[in-house]
Amino acid sequence: TGVQTCALPISGLGLLRALTPLPGVTPMQMGSADALELKEPVMVLPHGGRSAASIGYVVSKRKFTASWEYLLESALFVSPPTLKWAGAALVNHEGKLVGIGSLLVSSVLAPGEGRQRLPGNMFVPVDELKPILADLIARGRRAGQARPWLGLGTEEVQGHLLVTNVSREGPAEKAGIRRGDILLSIGSATVTDHEAFYRRLWSLGEAGVEVPL
């Protein structure tokens, strides 16, 4: 099947613009997630003020792949979890922003790090925001090439990628791909996991390229 792709937002980050001035508000300084140590305490500051704030600990720093065509080279995993994770600020002991809340996860541990499931939150490192912040302010999106997007949700099952979701009116649906299909390869390249799938997909060119599945 040949799929004509659309554009994929790479970082998953966006900005909210205040409709009215915010007098007396001082922007939080940005730190760096690279400097965080495992087991280091951090503050999670969601909407809701002081009563909504909580303390967590950095449990893992590693690559993260998700079923919705998303790969983050280095994500932050913090436990215990907060239910107010969406867009929450992750703040280090210096009071600097080091991450942005992205997900509630059933376990922050990587495979092999422990048998027990340890729930927590995944945060996007603020380092992902720094290079694109000026673009987001000026244009509402990052500059440069846009990655191809298929509109496929897949799960890794016994060395195969099982299609579990197809975005309505997305490129994959228009090409005839349906839930329950098994994705075997992109062109001549066999893909057996999310990382191999995404890297092969994105290596073909920018948004609009035709992808042979």
Summary of the structure (lengths in Angstrom):
residues: 213
radius of gyration: 19.0
end to end distance: 5.1
largest distance: 58.3
contacts: 603
relative contact order: 0.21
helix: 15%
strand: 37%
